[in-house]
Structure formats: C-alpha cells, structure tokens
C-alpha cells in the first residue's frame, strides 16, 4: 500500500476512501474547457482525468469510481483502471488538490 504524507498526516488511499476536492479547490473554466482551480494555480483536465475528477464529489469511494470506469471502459485490461486511478489521485493528493 502506498502512503502520502501531507502536513504531517499520513493518508492511505484505500478501496473505501472517498476522494473529493481539497479545501480551496473547485471547478472553473467553461463546460468545453474545464479547469481545476487551486490556491497555487489551475490545471486543465480532459478525457479520463476529467471523468475521474467529476466522480470525486465526496459521494463515491475509490472502489465505486473504479467500478464505474470499468463499466465504461470494458476493454481495459483487468486491474489497469484501478492502478491508474490510484496513481492519478495520489498525485493530486500530493499537490493538495484531492483529499480522501
């Protein structure tokens, strides 16, 4: 299991974790060109990254997000979606954009 250390708090991303935007982070831009605004700047999100972040609304667990993506991308190799979602969310957690 991987660990992220943020402000002295160790947070593990588990199947039961419920990712959401961190305090001060929110959607911005336009419907056609959405961006995630955070205190240090903004990032443009497209494709699968956008789908993942739209599911990070504080209601779905990591397991549920992966399940929804697996239903949408049925041809992806088994386990690949979960691994990629985990890396993506951990990177955003390290940048203080996502909490879980």
C-alpha positions as CSV (number, residue, x, y, z in Angstrom):
1,X,0.0,0.0,0.0
2,X,1.3,3.4,-0.8
3,X,1.3,6.3,1.6
4,X,1.2,10.0,1.1
5,X,2.4,12.4,3.8
6,X,0.7,15.7,3.8
7,X,1.1,18.3,6.6
8,X,2.2,15.6,9.0
9,X,-0.9,13.4,8.4
10,X,-0.5,10.0,6.8
11,X,-3.3,9.3,4.4
12,X,-3.8,5.9,2.8
13,X,-5.8,5.6,-0.4
14,X,-8.0,2.5,0.2
15,X,-11.0,1.0,-1.6
16,X,-13.2,2.7,1.0
17,X,-11.6,6.2,0.6
18,X,-14.0,8.8,-0.7
19,X,-12.0,11.3,-2.8
20,X,-13.1,15.0,-3.1
21,X,-11.6,18.3,-3.9
22,X,-9.5,19.7,-1.1
23,X,-10.4,23.0,0.6
24,X,-9.9,25.9,-1.8
25,X,-10.1,23.7,-4.9
26,X,-13.0,23.8,-7.3
27,X,-14.1,23.6,-11.0
28,X,-13.6,26.6,-13.2
29,X,-13.3,27.5,-16.8
30,X,-16.1,26.6,-19.3
31,X,-18.0,23.4,-19.9
32,X,-16.0,22.9,-23.1
33,X,-12.6,23.6,-21.4
34,X,-12.9,22.9,-17.7
35,X,-10.0,23.6,-15.3
36,X,-9.5,22.7,-11.7
37,X,-8.7,25.9,-9.7
38,X,-6.5,25.5,-6.6
39,X,-4.6,28.1,-4.5
40,X,-1.4,27.8,-6.4
41,X,-2.9,27.9,-9.9
42,X,-5.1,25.8,-12.3
43,X,-4.9,22.6,-14.2
44,X,-6.7,21.7,-17.4
45,X,-8.4,18.3,-17.3
46,X,-9.5,16.3,-20.3
47,X,-10.6,12.8,-21.1
48,X,-10.4,10.2,-18.4
49,X,-8.9,12.6,-15.9
50,X,-12.0,14.7,-16.2
51,X,-14.2,11.7,-15.7
52,X,-12.3,10.7,-12.6
53,X,-12.5,14.2,-11.1
54,X,-16.2,14.5,-11.8
55,X,-16.7,11.4,-9.7
56,X,-14.6,12.8,-6.9
57,X,-17.5,14.6,-5.4
58,X,-17.3,13.2,-1.9
59,X,-20.0,10.6,-2.6
60,X,-18.2,7.8,-4.3
61,X,-15.5,5.6,-2.8
62,X,-12.4,4.6,-4.8
63,X,-13.9,1.2,-5.4
64,X,-17.1,2.7,-6.8
65,X,-15.2,5.1,-9.0
66,X,-13.1,2.2,-10.4
67,X,-16.3,0.2,-10.9
68,X,-17.9,3.0,-12.9
69,X,-14.9,3.4,-15.1
70,X,-14.6,-0.4,-15.6
71,X,-18.2,-0.4,-16.9
72,X,-17.4,2.5,-19.2
73,X,-14.1,1.1,-20.5
74,X,-14.8,-2.6,-20.6
75,X,-11.9,-3.5,-22.9
76,X,-9.2,-2.2,-20.5
77,X,-7.0,-5.0,-19.0
78,X,-8.1,-6.2,-15.6
79,X,-6.6,-4.1,-12.8
80,X,-5.2,-1.4,-15.1
81,X,-8.0,1.1,-14.4
82,X,-7.7,0.7,-10.6
83,X,-3.9,1.2,-10.8
84,X,-4.2,4.3,-13.0
85,X,-6.9,5.9,-10.9
86,X,-4.9,5.3,-7.8
87,X,-1.8,6.9,-9.2
88,X,-3.8,9.8,-10.6
89,X,-5.5,10.5,-7.2
90,X,-2.3,10.1,-5.2
91,X,-0.6,12.7,-7.5
92,X,-3.4,15.1,-7.0
93,X,-3.4,14.4,-3.2
94,X,0.3,15.2,-3.1
95,X,-0.4,18.6,-4.8
96,X,-3.2,19.2,-2.2
97,X,-5.9,19.2,-4.9
98,X,-7.7,16.0,-3.7
99,X,-8.4,14.8,-0.2
100,X,-9.6,11.4,0.9
